[in-house]
Amino acid sequence: MHIEFRHLRTIQAIHEAGGLARAAEKMNITQSALSHQVKGLEDQAGVELFVRRSKPLKLSPAGQRLLRLAQQVLPQVQALQDEFSGLRAGSTGRMHIAIECHACFEWLFPVLEKFRRSWPDVDVDIRPGLAFDALPALLREEVDLVVSSDPEDLPGVTFVELFDYKAVFVASGTHPLAAKSFVEAADFRDQTLITYPVERTRLDVFSQLLIPAKVEPAAIRQVELTAVILLLVASNRGVSVLPDWVVREVKYSSDYVTRPLTENGVTRRLYAAVRNDDLGKPFMDQLLQLAGEEARKLQAV
């Protein structure tokens, strides 16, 4: 027996209408065409699907079984069609984000909060890109956007500029290095450096300063949360290097201070890596726009 979606829709329409004439009108076909379709279906099944001498027209036990199938399958088909329509229109989709910048969680959350209000049908998830190779995952379509400060030349991927930031030295206001106008790599040799628990190559202080200068701190203490890093620094338990937008408010505090890394400072740029095929999707464009707006707020503080 070959059952098509139109057969299921026919059974459901006749059941709801209570007769062939009203069902044919509802389906926008002639009554004879509908009768022919029903007869063909009954010939395939080898049983009657309707009790024809009843008014209104009733389904036979076999017809009832087919109706239950229609009531189960047709809503799922409609939901899939709606989903595909949403994908074509750009109103639904998936936004799985990997973050290679540990401190960016605090910057990204306000962006996603605004985004979910505008795009409630887009599935949003965050994966810490520090725990796996985020850019290869982007190419494999396991994630849809990667926040990174290290652009690469990857086929089919565009790195969209988000904002520039400075990596700054953070120390207690009573720390000896707080008296300097800027700090250099050599200043870290006798210091406890407090960092996020990630690979050195993903930390600005190492990739931009200490590794090129071949300088090793006296000790390294890894801390997950930015607030705890600042608490430890203010307590003179060590020093740290953080993005300037993360510690912008320290200028209102006397417990710790910020200083440039090197005389000229260390400026970095944050990017959103996106597959070219996803650029232009309305919800992707909206997320990038919101990210830019939030970045400008950070820089204006």
Backbone bond lengths (Angstrom), bond angles and torsions (degrees), N, CA, C in turn:
res aa  C-N    CA-C-N  psi(-1)  N-CA   C-N-CA  omega(-1)  CA-C   N-CA-C  phi
1 M - - - 1.473 - - 1.528 109.13 -
2 H 1.308 115.42 127.71 1.463 121.79 -178.15 1.528 108.94 -104.99
3 I 1.332 116.53 106.51 1.462 121.29 -178.69 1.520 109.25 -103.06
4 E 1.332 116.63 128.31 1.444 122.68 177.80 1.528 109.45 -108.80
5 F 1.326 115.27 163.04 1.462 119.34 178.97 1.526 110.58 -58.64
6 R 1.334 117.41 -35.28 1.476 119.80 -179.19 1.518 111.46 -64.75
7 H 1.344 116.67 -31.03 1.458 119.40 176.10 1.526 110.59 -65.40
8 L 1.320 116.29 -43.50 1.460 120.39 179.59 1.527 110.63 -64.93
9 R 1.323 116.21 -40.33 1.468 119.09 178.13 1.525 110.84 -65.54
10 T 1.332 117.06 -35.80 1.463 121.40 179.05 1.520 111.00 -64.46
11 I 1.334 116.80 -48.75 1.458 120.97 179.22 1.520 110.91 -58.80
12 Q 1.302 116.92 -43.42 1.458 120.73 -179.21 1.515 111.53 -67.04
13 A 1.341 116.40 -41.46 1.471 119.94 -179.10 1.526 111.49 -65.40
14 I 1.331 118.02 -42.43 1.463 120.79 179.79 1.526 110.48 -65.94
15 H 1.327 116.62 -40.72 1.466 120.66 178.54 1.520 110.69 -61.77
16 E 1.345 117.18 -44.24 1.457 120.43 -177.79 1.519 112.03 -72.03
17 A 1.353 116.97 -35.06 1.469 120.95 -177.58 1.527 112.13 -82.05
18 G 1.327 117.53 -27.78 1.462 120.57 179.86 1.511 114.16 80.81
19 G 1.320 118.05 11.40 1.463 120.94 179.04 1.511 110.76 -178.11
20 L 1.349 116.30 160.38 1.458 120.73 -176.97 1.529 111.99 -69.21
21 A 1.337 116.83 -40.12 1.462 119.79 -175.28 1.530 110.99 -62.62
22 R 1.334 115.34 -49.83 1.468 118.53 -178.46 1.532 110.84 -67.55
23 A 1.339 116.78 -34.89 1.463 119.72 178.89 1.528 110.73 -67.22
24 A 1.352 116.18 -40.42 1.465 119.94 179.41 1.525 110.91 -63.54
25 E 1.339 115.41 -39.21 1.468 119.46 178.20 1.526 110.70 -64.98
26 K 1.326 115.67 -41.53 1.464 120.52 -179.87 1.521 111.27 -64.68
27 M 1.343 116.07 -36.23 1.457 120.72 -177.72 1.526 112.42 -88.25
28 N 1.341 116.09 -4.52 1.468 122.07 178.11 1.517 111.96 62.95
29 I 1.364 115.86 41.90 1.463 122.07 173.19 1.525 108.05 -133.29
30 T 1.326 117.21 167.22 1.466 119.92 179.50 1.521 109.95 -75.44
31 Q 1.327 114.94 155.60 1.458 119.50 179.51 1.524 111.34 -64.23
32 S 1.332 116.72 -36.00 1.474 119.90 179.71 1.531 110.72 -66.28
33 A 1.318 116.76 -39.15 1.464 119.90 178.08 1.521 110.76 -64.84
34 L 1.339 116.37 -38.31 1.452 120.04 178.73 1.527 110.52 -68.01
35 S 1.337 117.26 -41.99 1.468 120.67 178.16 1.521 111.05 -61.73
36 H 1.323 115.77 -39.84 1.465 120.19 179.15 1.530 110.43 -64.60
37 Q 1.314 116.38 -39.24 1.467 120.30 179.74 1.526 110.69 -65.83
38 V 1.353 116.39 -41.44 1.462 120.60 179.47 1.528 110.33 -64.98
39 K 1.351 116.52 -43.26 1.460 119.83 -179.67 1.527 110.90 -62.45
40 G 1.337 116.16 -40.14 1.460 119.76 178.90 1.512 111.69 -63.72
41 L 1.328 116.09 -38.38 1.455 120.26 179.45 1.526 110.61 -68.70
42 E 1.329 116.36 -40.86 1.468 119.65 178.41 1.524 111.23 -66.61
43 D 1.315 116.30 -35.82 1.473 119.02 177.39 1.524 110.05 -63.24
44 Q 1.318 116.89 -39.24 1.459 120.36 177.79 1.526 111.48 -66.00
45 A 1.349 115.33 -42.53 1.462 119.46 -176.58 1.529 111.53 -75.08
46 G 1.321 115.78 -28.93 1.467 119.29 -177.80 1.513 112.75 79.43
47 V 1.322 117.79 11.28 1.472 122.61 178.53 1.519 108.70 -141.35
48 E 1.338 116.38 160.24 1.452 120.10 175.07 1.522 109.61 -79.00
49 L 1.302 115.09 140.24 1.460 120.49 -179.99 1.527 112.46 -100.68
50 F 1.357 116.43 -13.30 1.459 121.13 -179.10 1.522 110.55 -132.04
51 V 1.345 114.50 150.92 1.468 121.08 170.47 1.516 105.81 -93.30
52 R 1.332 116.82 98.40 1.471 120.96 -166.31 1.517 114.45 -71.53
53 R 1.310 118.96 -24.96 1.466 119.50 -177.67 1.521 112.31 -86.26
54 S 1.323 116.82 6.22 1.465 120.03 179.74 1.526 110.24 -94.06
55 K 1.312 115.67 148.14 1.466 121.83 174.48 1.522 108.46 -132.90
56 P 1.284 118.48 119.80 1.469 126.38 -1.68 1.529 111.12 -68.01
57 L 1.333 114.47 165.74 1.456 120.97 -178.32 1.527 109.62 -62.01
58 K 1.354 115.06 128.87 1.459 119.67 -177.40 1.524 110.82 -114.73
59 L 1.304 114.32 153.97 1.456 120.20 176.94 1.527 110.26 -80.95
60 S 1.323 115.46 142.25 1.456 121.13 172.14 1.530 108.37 -74.62
61 P 1.342 118.54 171.16 1.476 119.45 175.87 1.528 112.26 -54.36
62 A 1.341 117.68 -38.44 1.462 120.38 177.95 1.529 110.32 -67.25
63 G 1.341 115.15 -39.49 1.452 119.19 177.73 1.518 112.47 -64.48
64 Q 1.342 115.81 -35.88 1.465 120.15 177.42 1.527 111.23 -62.39
65 R 1.316 116.18 -39.26 1.463 119.58 179.11 1.529 110.19 -64.98
66 L 1.343 115.54 -40.28 1.459 119.40 178.48 1.529 110.51 -67.11
67 L 1.341 116.77 -35.62 1.464 120.80 177.85 1.529 110.76 -63.97
68 R 1.333 116.89 -42.77 1.456 119.49 178.42 1.526 111.24 -60.68
69 L 1.341 115.81 -37.37 1.461 119.46 176.13 1.525 110.35 -63.95
70 A 1.337 116.57 -43.01 1.463 121.07 179.71 1.526 110.90 -61.80
71 Q 1.336 115.98 -42.93 1.461 119.99 -178.54 1.526 111.95 -68.06
72 Q 1.311 116.35 -23.56 1.459 120.50 177.95 1.525 112.06 -85.38
73 V 1.333 115.99 -42.48 1.462 120.47 -171.59 1.525 112.74 -84.61
74 L 1.323 117.59 -44.08 1.467 120.46 -172.02 1.533 113.51 -61.06
75 P 1.346 119.85 -41.18 1.476 117.91 176.22 1.527 112.63 -61.47
76 Q 1.331 117.37 -35.80 1.462 120.29 178.14 1.521 110.77 -66.92
77 V 1.330 116.09 -40.10 1.468 120.43 178.05 1.527 110.04 -64.42
78 Q 1.345 116.61 -42.83 1.455 120.56 179.84 1.528 110.95 -64.03
79 A 1.332 115.74 -40.76 1.469 119.37 178.82 1.521 110.79 -62.70
80 L 1.334 116.33 -39.21 1.470 119.97 178.57 1.527 110.54 -67.14
81 Q 1.318 117.39 -40.63 1.457 120.78 177.88 1.527 110.91 -62.91
82 D 1.346 115.43 -41.25 1.464 119.25 178.23 1.525 110.85 -63.79
83 E 1.327 115.78 -39.00 1.458 119.92 179.07 1.526 110.86 -64.66
84 F 1.329 116.60 -44.32 1.460 120.11 178.43 1.527 110.99 -64.08
85 S 1.334 116.32 -38.24 1.467 119.58 177.82 1.521 110.55 -63.86
86 G 1.349 114.96 -40.15 1.459 119.09 177.76 1.512 112.18 -64.63
87 L 1.337 116.37 -38.69 1.460 119.97 178.03 1.516 110.77 -64.00
88 R 1.351 116.13 -42.34 1.467 119.03 179.05 1.518 111.19 -64.97
89 A 1.325 115.70 -37.47 1.466 119.64 -178.85 1.520 112.17 -82.16
90 G 1.333 116.74 -10.91 1.455 120.38 179.84 1.513 114.16 80.18
91 S 1.341 118.34 17.32 1.460 120.78 -178.92 1.520 112.78 -95.40
92 T 1.330 117.48 -15.11 1.457 120.71 176.52 1.526 108.72 -129.38
93 G 1.311 114.94 165.42 1.453 118.76 178.97 1.515 110.60 158.19
94 R 1.317 115.49 -158.57 1.458 122.03 -177.88 1.514 109.64 -130.21
95 M 1.325 116.05 137.02 1.458 121.13 176.99 1.530 108.05 -132.63
96 H 1.320 115.16 83.67 1.455 120.66 176.78 1.524 108.02 -98.15
97 I 1.318 115.76 124.39 1.459 122.35 -170.06 1.523 110.34 -115.98
98 A 1.315 115.66 134.14 1.463 121.61 172.85 1.523 108.09 -111.41
99 I 1.328 116.22 138.04 1.464 121.15 -175.69 1.515 109.57 -118.35
100 E 1.333 115.72 119.72 1.463 120.38 175.75 1.527 111.66 -92.96
101 C 1.314 115.50 -7.07 1.474 121.48 179.40 1.527 107.69 -106.21
102 H 1.347 116.42 108.72 1.465 120.32 -173.75 1.521 112.10 -59.61
103 A 1.313 116.95 -43.12 1.463 120.60 -178.07 1.525 112.59 -68.84
104 C 1.330 117.16 -13.57 1.465 120.40 -174.69 1.516 113.57 -72.32
105 F 1.318 118.01 -12.89 1.459 119.20 175.57 1.521 110.02 -55.62
106 E 1.329 116.79 -44.62 1.455 120.99 -176.49 1.526 111.69 -68.27
107 W 1.317 116.72 -30.46 1.461 119.88 177.64 1.532 111.53 -79.40
108 L 1.333 117.08 -34.32 1.453 121.07 -172.62 1.523 113.26 -78.64
109 F 1.323 118.60 -30.83 1.462 120.50 -175.86 1.532 113.11 -58.01
110 P 1.332 120.40 -45.48 1.472 118.85 176.82 1.530 112.46 -61.72
111 V 1.337 116.57 -33.40 1.468 120.54 177.52 1.522 110.20 -63.44
112 L 1.324 116.86 -47.59 1.467 121.09 -177.52 1.521 111.99 -69.03
113 E 1.327 116.66 -30.83 1.464 119.68 178.05 1.530 110.33 -63.60
114 K 1.322 117.35 -42.59 1.471 120.74 176.39 1.521 110.59 -69.42
115 F 1.330 116.54 -38.37 1.466 121.16 -176.94 1.530 111.21 -63.29
116 R 1.327 117.58 -43.73 1.471 119.55 -175.46 1.527 111.69 -66.95
117 R 1.326 116.76 -26.83 1.467 119.40 177.68 1.527 111.21 -69.95
118 S 1.317 116.50 -35.22 1.458 120.51 -179.95 1.519 112.45 -83.80
119 W 1.335 117.09 -27.00 1.467 121.07 -175.54 1.533 110.14 -130.79
120 P 1.329 117.38 67.59 1.471 119.92 -176.51 1.518 113.65 -65.32
121 D 1.332 118.42 -19.43 1.467 121.06 -177.78 1.525 113.10 -94.04
122 V 1.325 116.95 4.25 1.462 120.64 176.49 1.534 108.58 -94.97
123 D 1.314 116.16 125.77 1.460 122.05 -179.40 1.525 109.76 -76.33
124 V 1.338 116.54 112.98 1.465 121.97 -176.56 1.524 109.86 -107.61
125 D 1.322 115.22 134.54 1.458 120.26 176.55 1.525 107.95 -148.83
126 I 1.334 116.58 152.30 1.466 121.60 179.01 1.521 108.61 -122.15
127 R 1.312 115.11 131.54 1.457 120.63 174.71 1.518 108.19 -121.75
128 P 1.321 117.70 130.46 1.468 118.88 177.82 1.518 110.64 -68.07
129 G 1.328 116.74 107.57 1.457 120.77 -177.80 1.512 112.69 -64.17
130 L 1.331 116.19 -13.16 1.452 119.95 179.31 1.527 111.20 -68.90
131 A 1.335 116.55 -20.34 1.459 119.90 -175.53 1.530 112.95 -91.01
132 F 1.319 117.74 -6.27 1.457 121.04 180.00 1.521 108.86 -157.42
133 D 1.313 117.13 173.74 1.467 121.09 179.64 1.522 108.88 -78.08
134 A 1.328 115.98 99.28 1.459 120.58 -171.54 1.521 112.76 -68.45
135 L 1.327 117.63 -44.55 1.467 119.53 -176.20 1.530 112.10 -66.89
136 P 1.336 120.16 -43.32 1.469 118.45 172.43 1.531 112.18 -58.43
137 A 1.343 116.83 -35.46 1.466 120.12 177.28 1.522 111.07 -65.37
138 L 1.337 116.64 -33.54 1.466 120.46 176.03 1.526 110.43 -64.53
139 L 1.318 116.64 -42.83 1.467 120.50 178.60 1.522 111.28 -65.17
140 R 1.331 117.48 -33.18 1.467 121.27 178.93 1.525 112.05 -82.25
141 E 1.332 117.29 0.92 1.455 123.92 -179.35 1.518 112.73 64.19
142 E 1.325 116.55 27.80 1.455 120.84 174.33 1.527 110.65 -82.86
143 V 1.321 117.24 -26.72 1.456 123.25 171.82 1.524 107.27 -131.12
144 D 1.344 115.69 165.20 1.462 120.03 -173.49 1.522 113.34 -113.48
145 L 1.318 116.94 -15.22 1.464 120.70 179.91 1.526 107.97 -154.56
146 V 1.319 115.70 138.57 1.464 121.15 178.25 1.524 108.27 -123.52
147 V 1.331 116.57 125.13 1.461 121.57 174.78 1.522 107.22 -89.67
148 S 1.331 116.51 119.45 1.457 120.40 -172.88 1.519 110.69 -148.79
149 S 1.318 115.74 153.74 1.472 120.75 173.77 1.527 110.85 -107.72
150 D 1.329 116.52 9.54 1.467 121.18 -177.16 1.530 110.57 -126.14
151 P 1.341 117.44 83.17 1.466 119.72 -178.78 1.521 111.84 -66.84
152 E 1.316 115.98 147.00 1.459 122.48 177.40 1.519 109.46 -130.87
153 D 1.312 116.15 159.88 1.459 121.48 177.21 1.521 107.65 -88.71
154 L 1.326 115.80 94.33 1.459 121.47 -176.99 1.521 110.01 -116.82
155 P 1.320 118.14 133.98 1.477 120.20 179.55 1.524 111.04 -65.43
156 G 1.323 115.41 130.99 1.458 120.44 177.01 1.507 114.93 79.43
157 V 1.346 117.47 10.59 1.467 121.15 -178.40 1.526 109.51 -126.75
158 T 1.326 115.86 135.94 1.462 122.16 176.04 1.523 109.30 -114.53
159 F 1.329 116.79 134.95 1.459 122.24 175.47 1.527 107.72 -98.38
160 V 1.308 115.99 107.71 1.457 121.98 -178.52 1.535 108.70 -88.81
161 E 1.324 116.77 126.38 1.466 120.71 -179.85 1.524 110.08 -67.41
162 L 1.344 115.75 132.99 1.458 121.29 177.07 1.524 110.72 -104.38
163 F 1.328 117.18 -63.88 1.464 119.33 177.05 1.521 109.50 -166.06
164 D 1.328 114.71 161.63 1.464 122.31 175.61 1.524 109.13 -96.10
165 Y 1.308 115.43 149.52 1.454 120.21 174.86 1.527 108.99 -145.61
166 K 1.306 115.95 163.41 1.464 121.36 176.16 1.532 109.29 -108.64
167 A 1.309 115.51 134.68 1.466 120.31 171.43 1.523 106.94 -82.07
168 V 1.343 116.70 122.20 1.471 119.82 -173.98 1.520 110.61 -121.33
169 F 1.310 114.75 149.67 1.458 123.57 175.68 1.525 108.35 -78.17
170 V 1.330 116.96 136.00 1.465 121.47 -179.94 1.525 108.23 -125.64
171 A 1.323 116.98 129.13 1.460 121.85 -179.81 1.521 109.44 -147.99
172 S 1.308 115.39 161.84 1.462 120.55 174.46 1.525 109.89 -60.37
173 G 1.318 116.11 149.22 1.455 119.87 179.38 1.515 112.58 -62.87
174 T 1.343 117.16 -21.07 1.463 120.62 179.58 1.522 112.82 -96.58
175 H 1.311 117.71 1.16 1.468 121.36 -179.12 1.537 109.39 -70.58
176 P 1.325 117.17 142.79 1.484 119.18 179.98 1.524 113.35 -56.18
177 L 1.335 118.18 -35.70 1.469 120.14 -178.62 1.524 112.58 -71.76
178 A 1.335 116.65 -14.56 1.467 119.40 178.31 1.524 111.26 -65.90
179 A 1.323 116.60 -19.19 1.469 120.17 179.87 1.522 112.19 -78.25
180 K 1.334 117.47 -13.84 1.460 120.65 -178.76 1.528 110.80 -83.62
181 S 1.323 116.23 150.90 1.468 119.79 177.73 1.521 111.69 -78.23
182 F 1.336 116.99 -23.26 1.461 122.38 173.80 1.525 107.63 -156.82
183 V 1.333 116.51 160.84 1.466 120.23 179.53 1.520 109.31 -115.94
184 E 1.325 114.94 154.65 1.452 121.53 179.92 1.523 109.64 -122.34
185 A 1.317 116.13 173.11 1.457 120.86 -177.24 1.524 111.65 -56.12
186 A 1.313 118.14 -42.90 1.463 121.81 -176.68 1.522 112.42 -61.34
187 D 1.339 117.64 -24.83 1.461 121.08 -178.68 1.528 112.24 -66.87
188 F 1.336 117.45 -17.04 1.464 120.68 -176.68 1.531 112.75 -88.12
189 R 1.323 118.21 -7.43 1.468 120.72 -172.50 1.528 113.15 -60.43
190 D 1.310 117.87 -34.92 1.463 120.09 -177.83 1.531 112.03 -110.14
191 Q 1.354 115.58 24.98 1.459 119.91 -175.90 1.531 112.02 -112.88
192 T 1.341 115.46 152.72 1.466 121.53 166.51 1.521 107.07 -88.06
193 L 1.314 116.12 115.53 1.470 121.26 -178.02 1.521 109.25 -95.32
194 I 1.322 116.67 122.28 1.462 122.25 179.90 1.526 108.07 -97.48
195 T 1.326 116.72 120.85 1.459 121.23 -176.21 1.526 110.76 -132.61
196 Y 1.321 114.63 170.80 1.468 120.06 170.02 1.532 108.68 -72.05
197 P 1.310 118.10 155.53 1.474 121.09 -178.04 1.530 112.23 -81.20
198 V 1.327 115.91 68.78 1.464 121.24 -179.36 1.529 109.17 -134.33
199 E 1.334 116.17 171.41 1.460 120.51 178.18 1.536 110.57 -61.04
200 R 1.307 115.11 146.90 1.469 119.67 -178.47 1.521 112.54 -57.81
201 T 1.317 116.48 -39.05 1.462 119.89 -176.17 1.528 112.08 -64.58
202 R 1.332 117.17 -16.15 1.464 120.64 179.75 1.526 111.74 -95.82
203 L 1.309 117.65 2.83 1.462 122.11 178.95 1.520 109.53 -107.22
204 D 1.326 117.33 129.85 1.462 121.60 -177.12 1.515 112.66 -58.57
205 V 1.322 116.65 -38.64 1.465 119.19 -176.25 1.523 111.30 -61.84
206 F 1.326 116.88 -33.42 1.456 119.82 178.05 1.526 111.54 -84.40
207 S 1.333 116.91 -51.18 1.469 119.57 -173.82 1.523 112.62 -66.72
208 Q 1.331 117.38 -32.97 1.461 120.63 -174.88 1.526 113.80 -100.61
209 L 1.342 117.64 -15.48 1.459 118.37 -173.23 1.538 113.31 -132.59
210 L 1.305 118.06 -62.48 1.459 121.08 -169.54 1.523 113.48 -74.16
211 I 1.318 117.85 -43.72 1.474 119.46 -179.91 1.524 111.52 -63.23
212 P 1.347 119.90 -48.68 1.474 118.76 177.32 1.534 113.09 -59.61
213 A 1.356 116.46 -33.25 1.468 119.64 -178.75 1.528 112.33 -87.78
214 K 1.333 116.62 -4.19 1.477 122.27 -178.87 1.523 111.26 56.25
215 V 1.328 114.40 46.65 1.463 121.04 179.46 1.525 108.94 -111.88
216 E 1.332 116.23 136.13 1.460 122.15 178.18 1.528 108.56 -116.82
217 P 1.357 117.85 127.81 1.468 119.42 177.01 1.528 110.60 -64.84
218 A 1.329 116.56 160.96 1.466 120.84 178.38 1.519 110.87 -63.54
219 A 1.345 116.61 -36.09 1.466 121.38 179.00 1.524 108.59 -156.08
220 I 1.337 114.63 157.49 1.463 120.55 177.91 1.521 108.11 -127.41
221 R 1.307 116.46 130.11 1.464 122.74 177.07 1.515 108.10 -120.23
222 Q 1.329 116.35 124.21 1.465 120.58 -176.57 1.527 110.52 -100.57
223 V 1.331 115.03 132.15 1.459 121.99 -177.18 1.524 108.51 -135.27
224 E 1.306 116.58 137.79 1.460 121.53 -174.78 1.531 113.09 -75.61
225 L 1.334 117.15 -42.88 1.458 121.15 -170.05 1.527 112.23 -101.98
226 T 1.338 115.24 138.76 1.460 120.75 178.44 1.521 111.32 -60.59
227 A 1.337 116.93 -42.05 1.463 120.20 -178.67 1.518 111.59 -60.02
228 V 1.334 116.89 -37.04 1.461 120.31 179.58 1.528 110.42 -72.00
229 I 1.334 116.84 -37.74 1.470 119.98 175.77 1.524 109.89 -57.36
230 L 1.328 116.15 -47.66 1.467 119.77 -178.85 1.527 111.37 -65.74
231 L 1.332 116.71 -34.79 1.461 120.15 177.69 1.526 110.80 -63.95
232 L 1.329 116.16 -44.20 1.467 120.69 179.82 1.527 111.28 -66.90
233 V 1.314 116.24 -40.13 1.463 119.86 178.49 1.525 110.42 -63.23
234 A 1.345 116.10 -45.16 1.464 119.74 179.93 1.522 111.76 -62.76
235 S 1.359 115.83 -27.40 1.469 120.88 178.86 1.524 111.89 -86.59
236 N 1.322 117.05 5.82 1.466 123.22 178.29 1.536 112.10 64.48
237 R 1.339 115.79 34.45 1.468 120.15 177.55 1.522 112.00 -91.53
238 G 1.300 116.69 -1.60 1.446 121.20 -179.04 1.516 110.29 162.31
239 V 1.328 116.02 -177.02 1.473 121.90 177.19 1.521 108.13 -122.50
240 S 1.320 116.46 166.86 1.457 119.59 -179.13 1.521 110.25 -147.49
241 V 1.314 116.12 169.73 1.462 123.61 172.36 1.521 107.02 -130.47
242 L 1.330 116.49 122.62 1.460 122.12 -175.66 1.526 109.98 -136.21
243 P 1.330 117.99 160.74 1.469 119.84 173.68 1.525 110.53 -61.87
244 D 1.317 116.54 142.01 1.460 119.57 -176.19 1.519 112.72 -60.46
245 W 1.361 117.33 -32.94 1.458 118.38 -178.01 1.529 111.83 -70.54
246 V 1.334 116.88 -22.96 1.463 120.11 178.72 1.522 110.32 -71.30
247 V 1.333 116.70 -37.87 1.472 120.40 -175.23 1.521 111.85 -110.12
248 R 1.329 116.27 24.15 1.465 119.11 -177.20 1.527 112.05 -56.09
249 E 1.338 116.89 -35.19 1.449 120.08 -175.53 1.522 113.29 -74.19
250 V 1.338 118.53 -7.50 1.475 118.94 -177.32 1.519 112.06 -64.93
251 K 1.303 118.02 -17.92 1.464 118.70 179.82 1.535 111.20 -66.20
252 Y 1.345 115.95 -15.32 1.457 119.93 176.94 1.526 112.23 -91.94
253 S 1.334 116.61 0.83 1.459 120.54 -176.00 1.524 110.13 -118.87
254 S 1.332 116.05 143.35 1.462 120.23 176.77 1.520 111.84 -95.73
255 D 1.344 117.18 -2.54 1.462 120.37 -176.63 1.523 112.33 -76.98
256 Y 1.315 117.93 -30.53 1.461 120.60 177.77 1.510 110.28 -147.26
257 V 1.321 114.46 158.46 1.462 121.02 -176.00 1.518 109.17 -130.82
258 T 1.304 116.22 163.83 1.467 121.84 174.56 1.521 109.04 -117.06
259 R 1.324 114.88 146.42 1.460 121.42 176.64 1.526 108.48 -137.01
260 P 1.332 117.47 149.97 1.473 119.70 177.19 1.523 111.49 -64.89
261 L 1.313 116.53 152.07 1.462 122.16 169.12 1.525 106.88 -87.48
262 T 1.292 117.72 116.48 1.464 126.31 -175.97 1.529 110.02 69.43
263 E 1.270 115.65 166.63 1.470 121.18 -176.92 1.523 111.75 -63.24
264 N 1.341 116.89 -35.86 1.467 120.77 -177.25 1.522 113.53 -91.76
265 G 1.336 116.54 -6.92 1.458 119.81 -178.59 1.521 111.73 80.03
266 V 1.316 115.99 162.35 1.473 122.68 178.00 1.521 108.17 -119.25
267 T 1.326 115.67 111.05 1.463 121.37 -179.43 1.517 110.24 -104.70
268 R 1.318 115.97 133.92 1.462 121.93 179.35 1.523 108.88 -124.66
269 R 1.320 115.81 160.53 1.469 120.96 179.36 1.516 108.94 -123.31
270 L 1.312 115.41 136.05 1.449 121.19 178.86 1.533 109.11 -99.67
271 Y 1.329 115.81 138.47 1.464 122.02 -177.17 1.523 110.66 -126.17
272 A 1.321 114.31 158.17 1.462 121.79 167.65 1.526 106.88 -112.24
273 A 1.323 116.21 114.24 1.464 120.67 177.57 1.525 108.49 -86.61
274 V 1.336 115.81 124.51 1.462 121.78 -175.45 1.527 109.00 -135.12
275 R 1.323 116.65 141.34 1.466 119.45 173.67 1.530 109.31 -64.93
276 N 1.318 116.13 140.48 1.465 120.53 -178.46 1.519 112.23 -57.52
277 D 1.323 116.91 -34.94 1.465 120.56 -179.14 1.527 112.08 -65.05
278 D 1.342 117.27 -22.51 1.467 120.49 -178.32 1.523 112.67 -92.65
279 L 1.337 116.68 -15.68 1.455 119.05 176.28 1.531 109.17 -65.37
280 G 1.298 116.41 135.96 1.459 119.92 -178.09 1.512 113.61 97.26
281 K 1.337 117.43 -16.09 1.463 118.60 173.65 1.524 107.75 -65.54
282 P 1.338 118.00 135.56 1.470 119.25 -174.66 1.520 113.89 -55.24
283 F 1.342 117.30 -43.64 1.462 117.40 -177.07 1.522 112.15 -72.57
284 M 1.337 117.57 -29.28 1.464 119.74 175.83 1.525 109.96 -68.56
285 D 1.328 116.22 -44.47 1.468 119.93 177.77 1.527 111.10 -59.88
286 Q 1.346 115.83 -39.46 1.466 119.71 -179.53 1.525 111.07 -65.38
287 L 1.336 116.74 -42.00 1.459 119.77 179.73 1.524 110.81 -62.84
288 L 1.323 117.48 -44.16 1.462 120.85 179.29 1.527 110.91 -63.72
289 Q 1.337 116.25 -36.90 1.469 119.94 177.98 1.526 110.76 -65.66
290 L 1.331 116.50 -45.86 1.466 120.40 178.97 1.525 111.30 -62.67
291 A 1.339 116.12 -38.34 1.461 120.35 178.66 1.522 110.38 -61.62
292 G 1.326 116.17 -42.31 1.459 120.03 178.31 1.516 112.38 -64.91
293 E 1.331 116.26 -39.73 1.461 119.96 179.70 1.525 111.33 -64.96
294 E 1.334 116.15 -42.24 1.459 120.01 179.83 1.535 109.98 -67.06
295 A 1.323 116.71 -35.73 1.450 120.15 178.55 1.527 111.16 -63.96
296 R 1.322 116.89 -41.21 1.463 119.99 179.28 1.539 110.92 -64.58
297 K 1.334 115.98 -33.31 1.472 118.89 176.44 1.533 110.40 -64.61
298 L 1.326 115.60 -42.31 1.461 119.61 179.91 1.523 111.45 -62.23
299 Q 1.316 115.99 -40.84 1.457 120.41 -176.91 1.518 111.99 -74.92
300 A 1.344 116.57 -18.90 1.459 120.50 -178.12 1.518 112.68 -88.32
301 V 1.358 115.88 -11.93 1.466 119.26 -177.81 1.529 110.46 -65.47
